[in-house]
Amino acid sequence: MESAIQIQNVWKIFGNTSKEALDAIQNKKISKQEALERFNSVIGVSDVSFNVKKGEIFCVMGLSGSGKSTLVRHINRLLEPTSGKVLINNQDVMQLDKENLGELRNKKIGMVFQNFALMPHRSVLDNIAMPLEIRGVSKNDRLDVANNILNVVELQGWGNKYAHELSGGMQQRVGLARALAADPEFLLMDEPFSALDPLIRRQLQTEFIKLSKQMKKTTVFITHDLDEAVRVGHRVAIMRDGAVVQIGTPEEIVVNPADEYVADFVKGISRLKVIQAKTIMQSMDNYIISAGNPVTENERVNENDLLSELIETSVLKDKPIIVVNNENMEIGFITQSDLLKAVIEGNDN
């Protein structure tokens, strides 16, 4: 699948002598602390590279100060990198003039922040329609679009209300609706649900996952919550001290953490929600069909089914589960012993 966003060797160093600091970091291998002491410069992003596929939800996560929010602001050039390239649909964002950059921000990229940033003097409908107003769309047309998006985020009947009349979860839905109203190709989401209580946050995660399947927006999703990253993201990049330490699917990161830092991160993640059938299955070559026990009587699961679903299926019959691919071909089997091992290995991490 083609890359929609490419981040190539991006550095961001804050300070008046950032270029000199970068030269010393790259050529003299000075540390982050030395850069601060010698050049009064702070490393925000350190040589980050990754590609985001078209239609993918790519989560970037890390602790506070890891550089994740700084990084995402380079994609639409709210921040200028000290060094490196950002390409959107193979176009170098750094080469855009003011007019084309404005068009990129207004038409192609929608951004949702942690703070809802709603205009208090505008109604919900007017807040949602604001990107289209900036674009010069007529009032009737932009309100029609806003009303349609209001239904998408399940806020029917709230269009004439104001921000102070809405709960936090509802305000965040309005923020998401405003980003969607302009029908951008890309969404940048900077900890959009982190200010909400856990129940509302989970509900909005569920709605966002459902919306993403419908609208297929290429999304970079920033979070400090690994549970959220695992639940929402197709792939996850984990950052530390401005650098990316691992990129992979939630399953790859949980099963094969790159180092102790990542291993500590994933300790609390339930393998039940990330391990897939194809990861723990045995080859069909090893399956022994005994007399009177044809394979047709075994329960079947898809290769992408999760460990939690496999355990539920395994209790139906005291037989191995047959794993099939998307063409319904038998590609492997899983015993109850395999399932138990998959769960226990997770507790040993």
C-alpha positions as CSV (number, residue, x, y, z in Angstrom):
1,M,0.0,0.0,0.0
2,E,1.3,3.4,-0.9
3,S,2.6,5.9,1.7
4,A,0.4,8.9,2.2
5,I,2.7,10.6,4.7
6,Q,6.5,10.2,4.8
7,I,8.6,11.6,7.7
8,Q,12.3,11.5,6.7
9,N,15.1,12.0,9.2
10,V,13.3,14.9,11.0
11,W,15.1,16.8,13.7
12,K,13.6,19.6,15.8
13,I,16.0,21.5,18.1
14,F,14.7,24.5,20.0
15,G,17.1,27.4,20.6
16,N,18.8,30.2,18.8
17,T,21.8,28.1,17.9
18,S,19.8,25.0,16.8
19,K,21.9,24.5,13.6
20,E,25.2,24.6,15.5
21,A,23.7,22.2,18.1
22,L,22.5,19.8,15.4
23,D,25.9,19.8,13.8
24,A,27.6,18.9,17.1
25,I,25.0,16.2,17.8
26,Q,25.4,14.6,14.4
27,N,29.1,14.9,14.0
28,K,30.5,15.0,17.5
29,K,27.8,12.8,19.1
30,I,27.2,15.1,22.0
31,S,24.4,14.1,24.4
32,K,21.0,15.8,25.0
33,Q,22.4,17.3,28.2
34,E,25.6,18.6,26.5
35,A,23.4,20.3,23.8
36,L,21.5,22.1,26.5
37,E,24.7,23.1,28.4
38,R,26.8,24.2,25.4
39,F,24.2,25.6,23.0
40,N,21.2,26.2,25.3
41,S,19.3,24.0,22.9
42,V,16.6,21.4,23.6
43,I,16.2,18.3,21.4
44,G,12.4,18.0,20.7
45,V,12.6,15.4,17.9
46,S,15.6,13.3,17.2
47,D,16.1,11.8,13.6
48,V,12.6,10.4,13.2
49,S,11.6,8.5,10.1
50,F,8.4,6.6,9.3
51,N,5.7,6.2,6.6
52,V,2.0,6.3,7.1
53,K,0.0,4.2,4.7
54,K,-3.1,5.6,2.9
55,G,-6.2,5.0,5.1
56,E,-4.1,3.9,8.1
57,I,-4.5,5.0,11.7
58,F,-0.9,5.5,12.8
59,C,-0.5,6.0,16.6
60,V,2.4,7.8,18.0
61,M,2.8,7.3,21.8
62,G,5.1,8.1,24.6
63,L,5.4,9.7,28.0
64,S,5.1,13.4,28.5
65,G,8.1,15.1,26.9
66,S,8.9,12.3,24.5
67,G,8.4,14.5,21.5
68,K,5.1,13.1,20.1
69,S,3.1,16.3,20.0
70,T,6.1,18.2,18.7
71,L,6.4,15.7,15.9
72,V,2.8,15.8,14.7
73,R,3.0,19.6,14.3
74,H,5.6,19.2,11.6
75,I,3.2,17.4,9.3
76,N,1.2,20.6,8.6
77,R,4.2,22.9,9.4
78,L,2.8,24.4,12.6
79,L,6.5,23.8,13.5
80,E,9.4,23.9,11.1
81,P,11.9,21.1,11.4
82,T,15.5,22.0,12.0
83,S,16.4,19.3,9.5
84,G,14.7,16.6,7.5
85,K,11.7,16.2,5.1
86,V,7.9,15.8,5.4
87,L,6.1,14.6,2.3
88,I,2.4,14.3,1.9
89,N,1.3,12.4,-1.2
90,N,5.0,12.6,-2.3
91,Q,4.9,16.4,-2.1
92,D,7.6,18.1,0.0
93,V,5.6,20.2,2.6
94,M,8.8,22.2,3.3
95,Q,8.8,23.6,-0.3
96,L,5.2,25.0,-0.1
97,D,4.8,28.7,-0.3
98,K,2.4,30.5,2.1
99,E,-0.6,30.2,-0.3
100,N,-0.2,26.5,-0.9
101,L,0.5,25.8,2.7
102,G,-2.7,27.5,3.6
103,E,-4.6,25.4,1.1
104,L,-3.0,22.2,2.5
105,R,-4.1,23.1,6.1
106,N,-7.6,24.3,5.1
107,K,-8.5,21.6,2.5
108,K,-6.4,18.5,3.1
109,I,-5.6,18.3,6.8
110,G,-8.0,18.4,9.7
111,M,-6.6,18.7,13.3
112,V,-8.2,17.7,16.6
113,F,-6.6,18.9,19.8
114,Q,-6.8,17.8,23.4
115,N,-8.4,21.1,24.4
116,F,-11.6,21.4,22.3
117,A,-10.9,24.9,21.2
118,L,-14.6,25.7,20.4
119,M,-15.6,29.3,19.9
120,P,-17.9,30.1,22.9
121,H,-19.9,32.7,21.0
122,R,-20.7,30.4,18.1
123,S,-23.4,27.6,18.1
124,V,-22.4,24.0,17.6
125,L,-23.4,24.2,14.0
126,D,-21.4,27.4,13.4
127,N,-18.4,25.9,15.1
128,I,-18.6,22.8,12.8
129,A,-19.1,25.0,9.7
130,M,-16.1,27.3,10.5
131,P,-13.5,25.6,8.2
132,L,-16.0,25.9,5.3
133,E,-16.7,29.5,6.2
134,I,-12.9,30.2,6.0
135,R,-12.9,28.5,2.6
136,G,-15.7,30.8,1.4
137,V,-18.5,28.3,1.1
138,S,-22.0,29.9,1.2
139,K,-23.8,29.9,4.5
140,N,-26.6,27.5,3.3
141,D,-24.2,25.0,1.9
142,R,-21.8,25.0,4.9
143,L,-24.8,24.6,7.3
144,D,-26.1,21.7,5.3
145,V,-22.7,20.0,5.6
146,A,-22.5,20.8,9.3
147,N,-25.9,19.2,9.9
148,N,-24.9,16.1,8.1
149,I,-21.7,15.8,10.1
150,L,-23.7,16.4,13.3
151,N,-25.6,13.2,12.5
152,V,-22.3,11.3,11.9
153,V,-21.0,12.1,15.4
154,E,-24.5,11.5,16.9
155,L,-25.3,15.0,18.1
156,Q,-28.6,15.4,16.4
157,G,-30.7,18.2,17.9
158,W,-27.7,19.9,19.5
159,G,-26.8,22.2,16.6
160,N,-28.2,25.4,18.2
161,K,-26.5,24.9,21.6
162,Y,-23.3,26.6,22.7
163,A,-20.1,25.0,24.0
164,H,-20.9,25.7,27.7
165,E,-24.2,23.7,27.4
166,L,-22.3,20.6,26.3
167,S,-20.5,17.9,28.3
168,G,-16.8,17.4,27.7
169,G,-17.5,14.3,25.6
170,M,-20.0,16.2,23.5
171,Q,-17.6,19.1,23.0
172,Q,-14.9,16.7,21.7
173,R,-17.4,15.3,19.3
174,V,-18.0,18.8,18.0
175,G,-14.2,19.2,17.6
176,L,-14.0,16.0,15.6
177,A,-17.1,17.1,13.5
178,R,-15.4,20.4,12.8
179,A,-12.3,18.6,11.5
180,L,-14.4,16.3,9.4
181,A,-16.7,19.0,7.9
182,A,-14.0,20.1,5.5
183,D,-13.7,16.5,4.3
184,P,-9.9,16.4,4.7
185,E,-7.8,13.6,3.4
186,F,-5.7,13.5,6.6
187,L,-6.5,13.8,10.3
188,L,-4.0,14.8,12.9
189,M,-5.3,14.0,16.4
190,D,-3.3,15.2,19.4
191,E,-4.5,13.4,22.5
192,P,-8.1,14.1,21.5
193,F,-9.7,12.0,24.3
194,S,-7.2,12.3,27.1
195,A,-9.1,15.0,29.0
196,L,-12.2,12.9,29.3
197,D,-13.1,10.4,32.0
198,P,-12.4,6.7,31.2
199,L,-16.0,5.7,30.3
200,I,-16.6,8.6,27.9
201,R,-13.1,8.2,26.4
202,R,-13.7,4.5,25.6
203,Q,-17.1,5.4,24.0
204,L,-15.4,8.0,21.8
205,Q,-12.6,5.6,20.9
206,T,-15.3,3.1,19.8
207,E,-17.1,5.7,17.7
208,F,-13.8,6.9,16.2
209,I,-12.9,3.4,15.1
210,K,-16.3,3.0,13.5
211,L,-16.0,6.4,11.8
212,S,-12.6,5.5,10.5
213,K,-13.8,2.4,8.9
214,Q,-16.5,4.4,7.1
215,M,-14.5,7.4,6.1
216,K,-11.1,5.9,5.6
217,K,-9.1,9.0,6.6
218,T,-5.4,8.7,6.9
219,T,-4.8,9.5,10.6
220,V,-1.9,10.3,12.8
221,F,-3.1,9.8,16.4
222,I,-1.1,11.0,19.3
223,T,-1.6,9.5,22.7
224,H,0.3,8.7,26.0
225,D,-2.1,5.8,26.7
226,L,-0.9,2.5,25.3
227,D,-4.3,0.9,25.8
228,E,-5.7,3.6,23.5
229,A,-2.9,3.1,21.0
230,V,-3.4,-0.7,20.9
231,R,-7.2,-0.3,20.6
232,V,-7.3,2.5,17.9
233,G,-4.1,2.1,15.9
234,H,-3.3,-0.2,12.9
235,R,0.4,0.5,13.8
236,V,2.1,2.2,16.7
237,A,5.3,4.1,17.0
238,I,6.7,4.4,20.6
239,M,8.8,7.5,21.3
240,R,11.4,8.2,24.0
241,D,13.5,11.4,24.4
242,G,12.5,12.6,20.9
243,A,13.4,9.4,19.1
244,V,11.2,6.5,17.8
245,V,12.3,3.3,19.6
246,Q,9.9,0.9,17.9
247,I,7.3,0.8,15.2
248,G,4.9,-2.1,14.6
249,T,1.4,-3.5,14.9
250,P,0.1,-3.6,18.5
251,E,0.6,-7.4,18.4
252,E,4.2,-7.1,17.2
253,I,5.0,-4.6,20.0
254,V,3.4,-6.6,22.7
255,V,4.9,-10.0,21.6
256,N,8.4,-8.7,20.6
257,P,9.2,-5.4,22.4
258,A,12.4,-3.8,21.1
259,D,14.0,-3.1,24.4
260,E,13.3,-3.0,28.2
261,Y,11.7,0.5,27.9
262,V,9.1,-0.9,25.5
263,A,8.7,-4.1,27.5
264,D,7.9,-2.0,30.6
265,F,5.3,-0.2,28.6
266,V,3.5,-3.3,27.4
267,K,3.5,-5.2,30.7
268,G,0.0,-4.0,31.5
269,I,-1.5,-4.7,28.1
270,S,-3.8,-7.8,27.9
271,R,-2.6,-10.2,25.2
272,L,-6.2,-11.3,24.8
273,K,-6.9,-8.2,22.7
274,V,-3.8,-8.2,20.5
275,I,-2.6,-11.8,19.8
276,Q,-4.1,-13.2,16.6
277,A,-4.8,-16.8,15.6
278,K,-2.1,-16.8,12.9
279,T,0.6,-16.0,15.5
280,I,0.0,-19.0,17.7
281,M,-1.3,-21.6,15.3
282,Q,0.5,-24.8,14.4
283,S,0.9,-25.9,10.7
284,M,-1.8,-28.2,9.4
285,D,1.0,-30.6,8.4
286,N,1.2,-31.4,12.1
287,Y,-2.5,-32.1,12.5
288,I,-3.3,-35.8,13.0
289,I,-6.8,-36.8,12.0
290,S,-7.8,-39.8,14.0
291,A,-10.4,-42.4,12.9
292,G,-13.9,-41.2,13.5
293,N,-12.7,-37.6,14.2
294,P,-12.9,-35.8,10.9
295,V,-11.5,-32.2,10.7
296,T,-14.9,-31.0,9.5
297,E,-16.3,-31.4,13.1
298,N,-13.8,-28.9,14.5
299,E,-14.7,-25.2,15.2
300,R,-13.2,-22.8,12.7
301,V,-11.8,-19.3,13.3
302,N,-10.3,-16.7,11.0
303,E,-6.5,-16.1,11.0
304,N,-7.1,-12.6,12.3
305,D,-9.3,-13.6,15.3
306,L,-8.0,-12.4,18.7
307,L,-7.0,-14.6,21.6
308,S,-10.0,-13.7,23.6
309,E,-12.3,-14.9,20.8
310,L,-10.2,-18.1,20.4
311,I,-10.6,-19.0,24.0
312,E,-14.4,-18.5,23.8
313,T,-14.5,-20.8,20.7
314,S,-12.3,-23.4,22.3
315,V,-14.7,-24.1,25.2
316,L,-17.5,-25.1,22.7
317,K,-15.8,-28.4,21.9
318,D,-12.9,-30.3,23.4
319,K,-11.0,-30.3,20.0
320,P,-8.3,-28.2,18.3
321,I,-9.6,-25.1,16.5
322,I,-9.0,-25.0,12.8
323,V,-7.6,-21.7,11.4
324,V,-8.7,-20.5,8.0
325,N,-7.6,-17.6,5.9
326,N,-9.8,-15.0,4.2
327,E,-10.3,-17.5,1.3
328,N,-11.6,-20.1,3.8
329,M,-8.5,-22.3,3.2
330,E,-7.3,-24.3,6.2
331,I,-3.9,-23.0,7.2
332,G,-3.4,-24.2,10.7
333,F,-4.8,-25.4,14.0
334,I,-4.7,-24.3,17.7
335,T,-4.9,-26.6,20.7
336,Q,-6.1,-25.6,24.2
337,S,-2.5,-26.0,25.2
338,D,-1.5,-23.4,22.6
339,L,-4.0,-21.0,24.0
340,L,-2.9,-21.5,27.6
341,K,0.8,-21.0,26.6
342,A,-0.1,-17.7,24.8
343,V,-1.8,-16.4,28.0
344,I,0.9,-17.6,30.4
345,E,3.8,-16.1,28.2
346,G,2.1,-12.7,28.5
347,N,2.2,-13.0,32.3
348,D,5.9,-13.8,32.2
349,N,6.9,-10.6,30.3
